[in-house]
Amino acid sequence: MMKFKMKLVVMLLLSALTYFPASAQDSLISFDDVEFTEIKQQPVDNVILGEGQTTKKVTNAVTDHEAQNNKSSLWTIFIAGFIGGFAALIMPCIFPMLPLTVSYFTKSGKAKGKATAHAMLYGLSIIVIYVLLGILITVVFGADALNSLSTNGIFNFLFFVLLVIFAFSFLGAFELQLPSSLANKLDRNSDRGGLLGLFFMAATLAVVSFSCTGPIIGTLLVQAATMGELLGPAIGMLGFALALAIPFTIFAMFPSLLKSLPSSGGWLNSVKVTLGFLELALALKFLSNVDLAYHWNWFDREVFLVLWIVIFGFLGLYLLGKIRFSNDVPIDKMSLPRMVFSMLVFSFTLYMVPGLWGAPLKSISAFLPPQTTQDFDLYTSSFGTTQAGHTTEGKAQKYADIFHAPLNLNTFFDYEEGMEYARKADQPVMLDFTGHACVNCRKMEASVWSDKQVYRLLSEELVIIQLYVDDKTELPQAEQFTSSYSGKSIRTIGNKWSDFQASKYNSNSQPYYVMLDPYSEELLLKPKGADYNPESYYNFLQSAIDRYHNKNKQN
């Protein structure tokens, strides 16, 4: 029961951090040097179905997997935008404008039906404006550029700086504002009346409220872009604008509901400051992505946790009224919502403390640097010592100096080396297409791979080959080549494995688990993405192992 309560606390807090990707898979293909154009419907290797059965192609299965992944990602972006829109609604720049805007429609002298229609058109104008902004982002950068943002070191560092600026803006250091001349011009045009006037009214709202909505929109667009979806920015803006437009339309249709709204006051600035702390915490994730991809090794898991513990600790003190920022008003009495939120924040802060000694913190493991970056880790040592990092001859594995296996598993990081080992050990292979910035990969390793039954299969009956698609380590000159699939130069480890995944398996999502026969290199099962149900994932692994052994019996 206690474990369930703690998970509930963590879930409530993380619901505010909806800018993180939470789809079933992440798209981490780096397009710095690889340009994926049209993906052809190439047949992939045969699937071994088991004793007495025939084989078949799985192109359609892989394509269906990609389609489901894309759909899930777009829904995630939409939901993040929708929640961000409601967060913007209760900001000091927008909330007081609700009654003012609604009164314009209800007191304009028009019939109630016409006023309601105008209110709906006003809400539609808000949606159109923000969706056009999302489309503009896509047109300017293009689909390939949006994909490359997820792992590009320069962009990730710029995103970190940008989010820190947004956070300081919310904390009251300064205000982000568009030129006042633009707002005045739009306001004059809104007096024209008619449909065009309603559109300019909505545009005026977008410009005037930019100091509050700008950081939220910026964060949303950054996250939507880094998820690699072509329609991501537009879908995110659709969710954001829909959440913003619905209240204006509903209150215009039913003005009496305005009486139920709380009055404006200091609580609005408290919402703004709270979001500032969350923006600051989110910014660290982008800095961590750069650190991992380039192997700087100075932003380890415990450093990340310490910073989050401090940030959320200060947030808890702020909610208690122990810290005040500009535009804050003194707290004479502690309100019930403020007390409840402070309790949740402090509970979440204490929940993270054991992570400094290696506790897996499964509820937030997706957002943290890998467990292998922890200097002092009592948790991983509980899995015992293995031959991790070595081949059958006792030689160090290729890339073992820069990659580290999770949970002390004996994992390979090079395809050929891993396949050779699997043939000698006579065991099936699991290709794990993963990435440093893949939050769902980390969640799978912490929450599913650590399950006792799953871990037994991974450590005793399978050969794991982890292929990082976003690593920036440069390949030796002799191993660099020009891809026959994309025609681009392959210069880094990430380039090599991302091109391999796309050309061989028609996929660009992570995590992506491919079960292979090491001799024929044929698929044993249809590839699988993230599956957070340990029992289901265990059945997936066991089925592949059984089919491999059934095939050997036949031979």
Secondary structure by P-SEA (a helix, b strand, c coil): caaaaaaaaaaaaaccccccccccccccccccccccccccccccccccccccbbbbbcaaaaaaaaaaaaaaaaaaaaaaaaaaaaaaaaccccccaaaaaaaaaaaccccaaaaaaaaaaaaaaaaaaaaaaaaaaaaaccaaaaaaccccaaaaaaaaaaaaaaaaaaaccccccccaaaaaaaaaaaacccaaaaaaaaaaaaaaacccaaaaaaaaaaaaaaacccaaaaaaaaaaaaaaaaaaaaaaaccccccccccccaaaaaaaaaaaaaaaaaaaaaaaaaaaaaccccccaaaaaaaaaaaaaaaaaaaacccccccccccccccaaaaaaaaaaaaaaaaaccccccccccccccccccccccccccccccccccccccccccccccccccccccccccccccaaaaaaaaaaacbbbbbbbcccccaaaaaaaacccccaaaaaaacccbbbbbbbcccccccccccbbbbcccccccccaaaaaaaaaaaacccccccbbbbbcccccccccccccccccaaaaaaaaaaaaaaaaaaaaac
